[in-house]
Amino acid sequence: MIDGSAIYPTHKFTLEQRLALEAVRSDSSDAKLRELATSDVEWDALRQTAIWQGVLPLVYSRLKAAAGDLVPVSTLAELRSLYIANAQRNYRLTRKLLKALAALASRGIEAVPFKGPALAVQAYGDVTLRSFSDLDLLICHKDLSATRDLLAGLGYHPEPEMDSPDGQRLLISDNEYTFSDGDASLDVHWNITEKFLAFRLEPQLLWDGLDSCLLMDKPVRVLSPENTLLMLCINGVREEWRTLKPTLDVSHLCSAHPGLDYSLVLERAQSLGACRIVALGLRLAEELAGLSLPDSVHTWVGAEPGVAPLVKEVFKYLFSESQGHATFAAFYRRSRERLLDRIVFSLTPNPKDWSAVTLPTRLRFLYYAVRPLRLMAEFCQSGFRWPRTG
């Protein structure tokens, strides 16, 4: 934790929330976990917290190992049932991913899985210990049409259709396209960030220094740990760190790769104007997940301007269903250290703007005027509190 300013020990979490946290922290002791488990725990609330926070596999595994005799039999059985259901779904999705990768490779299309099963193995060492609901692949943009045709042969169809107005806008303005076979969604990316998030990230950077891991005993290429950490921090702020799951992803990835080159991560973060975003992700991993960072990285994280207020804000709504004062637009702008990036984010249209107003292709440039007007209209309708929109 950050010396002298740790929030976790003093923040008022409920007993069930604190038990869930202790179950997933890397530095928690069996004694502490057992002490909490012998308190007046509302076990249904704990189960709901674990599900909602996306950490049920970890909570079940740790509770069973450290305090299984203290958990009501019915609760432990229910958690086990949910754990098994998650594991079965993860294995099913992993098989689908491997089938898609093999088909793409047979056509000479390079594809790299990330998040989903790849991250489960890369960070947690076990495909069953992380919850995920879809699959993500990185390809070169030039291979998108060929990928669409190949996936169609596997039963995947684009959502929306690529020749529809919405499809055309996605192809021009976004970073991914979703395909579905009715059971699984496969998100095909040519970059890891949407344009409106204002990251000038060269896609080729993601292909440098690829790593590898085993998925169901089959070797697959994955993003390097450094690029994966950068991606996780960007995704975390994109989700406002609203659950424990993205923070644990960061913590487990760093712990699983002790040789991770933090200087390279910082160098790339500086070029993207994302130092605050990376520092925020690492500090949350320290505070919430018990991550132990190298001294130099720990010092940099503690000194990065603007991070401490963001950490406090995350803590305020981490376990809360209420929106409070945190909004995506406002939170994201405060997460970026460069004024230009904040301006680009505020002006660049995204799917919410496209849905608000339908414009013909020749007038697509007018969406740059629609976005600030839409945000202002929602701001007024919400009683002068920024709504939760992008």
HULINNOR-V756820 format. One line per field, one symbol per residue. ss: DSSP state (@ for helix, = for strand, . for the rest). psi: psi as a letter, one per 30 degrees, with the letter a starting at -180 (. if undefined). A space follows every 10 residues. Layout:
ss=???
psi=???
This chain:
ss=.......... ....@@@@@@ @@@@.....@ @@@@@@@... ..@@@@@@@@ @@...@@@@@ @@@@@@@... ..@@@@@@@@ @@@@@@@@@@ @@@@@@@@@@ @@@@@@.... .==..@@@@@ @@@@...... ....====.. @@@@@@@@@@ @@@...===. ....@@@@@@ @@@..===== ....=====. ....@@@... ..@@@@@... =====..=== ==..@@@@@@ @@@@@@@@.. ...@@@@@@@ @@@@@@.... .@@@@@@@@@ @@..@@@@@@ @@@@@@@@@. ....@@@@@@ @@@...@@@@ @@@@@@@... .......@@@ @@@@@...@@ @@@@@@@... @@@@@@.... @@@@@@@@@@ @@@@@@@@@@ @.........
psi=lkkfgkeeff killeeeeee eeffkfglle eeeeeeffai kjeeeeeeee eefggeeeee eeeeefheff kkeeeeeeee eeeeeeeeee eeeeeeeeee eeeeefggjk kjklabeeee eeefgkffgk klfakkkklk efgeeeeeee eefggkkkjl kfgleeeeee eefaglkkkk gfekkjjjkf lfkleffhki jkefeffkhk allkjhgkkl kllleeeeee eeeeeefegg hflfeeeeee eeeeefifgk jfeeeeeeee ffhgeeeeee eeeeeeeefg kjlkeeeeee effkkfeeee eeeeeegegk fkfbfkleee eeeffkfkee eeeeeffkla eeeefekjkl efgfffffee eeeeeeeeee fghhkklil.
